[in-house]
Amino acid sequence: MSRSAWKRAAVALAAVVVVAGLAGCEDGDGGTKPAGAAATPATQSPEEAVKAVRAAYAKTAEAKSAKVEMRLVVSGTEGAGSSTFTGVQGWGPSVADLKVTDSTYLADVPGAPVETRAIATGGATYMDVGAEQAAQTGGKRWMRIDAEGAAGGDQLLTQLTAGLSTVNQDPAKELGLLAEAPAVKHLGPVTDSDVTAQAYEGEPAAGKHVEVWIGTDGYPVRMIVRTEADRSLTKLTTDYTDYGTGAAVQAPPATDTFDFMELLKKLGAGGGQG
C-alpha cells in the first residue's frame, strides 16, 4: 500500500474509533435529581414530561451499563458516511466493547477489515486494524487514539468526525441534559417491533435535538441524537437492552498497540492530506 493510501486507511479507521470512543469523553451526574415515575396519559404536560425524563435518568444512572446497537449517519460534508456499532457500553466509568460493521469509512479503504472491534476504556479508544494493516505497523493490530485532540490538526480526520464531538453516548448524561432543556415535549406512545414506549423530545443545546423512547419499565429503549455543526449533520440512533449487564472492558496489551498520532507524524501528515 502506498504512503498516501496507508495514511487514508489510518485516518478512516481513526474516524470510526473516535465515534466509538465518545462514550468516554464526558462524565457527570446529568445535572438533575432523581424524581418519581410520571404517569403516561395520551398527552403529558411539559412538567410531566420533565418528570418522566428525570425518572428515566435516575434508573439509567443507577444501571451503569447496557447492551447497545448504534447506527451513526454523518451527512453534509466530505466526511459523510455511516457505521453500525453493537456490543456493551458502560457509564461511570465510561467504557465500551463494540463490534463495528456496515461502515462506509472502512469499505472505501483498501485492506481495511469489513468488520472490526473497538474498545474504549481509560480515556482512550482502541481499534483492531486487521492483519493486512498490521503488516504496516510491525504486526501490532490495535490502534490507540486518546479522547482529547484526536484530530490532531489533520484535515481529513477533522472532516470525517465533523460534528461528532457534540454527540454524547452516555445515556444518563443525555437524559440529564434533556431534562434541563428549555422545553421538553411528550410525543406520545410509540411502537417498533415488540417495543412499546413513550417518546419525548427537546433541544438541550443549540443545534442539538434529542428524542428518547422510555419503555414501560422506566428505562430508555431508544435514543436519537441529531446534531448540526460545521455544515455537518450527525444522527446517532442507539437501542438499549439488558441494563446492568456486565461491562468488564480491558485495554489491549501495550505491546500490541500503536499510537495514531505517532503514526501520522511518521507519515508526514503535518495537517495536510498526504
VENVENQUI-V809009 format. One record per residue. BURIAL is I if it has 16 or more other ideal C-beta (glycine too) atoms within 10 Angstrom, else O. Layout:
BURIAL, BURIAL
//
This chain:
O, O, O, O, O, I, I, I, I, I, I, I, I, I, I, I, I, I, I, I, I, I, I, I, I, I, O, O, O, I, O, I, O, O, I, O, O, I, O, I, O, O, O, I, O, O, O, I, I, I, I, I, I, I, I, I, I, I, I, I, I, O, I, I, I, I, O, I, I, I, I, I, I, I, O, O, I, O, I, I, I, O, I, I, I, O, I, I, I, I, I, I, O, I, I, I, I, I, O, I, O, O, I, O, I, I, O, O, I, O, I, I, I, O, O, I, I, I, I, I, I, I, O, I, I, I, I, I, I, I, O, O, I, I, O, I, I, O, O, I, I, I, I, I, I, I, I, O, O, I, I, I, O, I, O, I, I, I, I, I, I, I, I, I, I, I, I, I, I, I, I, I, I, I, I, I, I, I, I, I, I, O, O, I, I, I, O, O, O, O, O, O, O, O, O, O, I, I, I, I, I, I, I, I, O, O, O, I, I, I, I, I, I, I, I, O, O, O, I, I, I, I, I, I, I, I, I, O, I, O, O, I, I, I, I, I, I, I, I, I, O, O, I, O, O, O, I, O, I, O, I, I, O, O, O, O, I, I, O, I, I, O, I, I, O, O, I, O, I, O, O, O, O, I
//
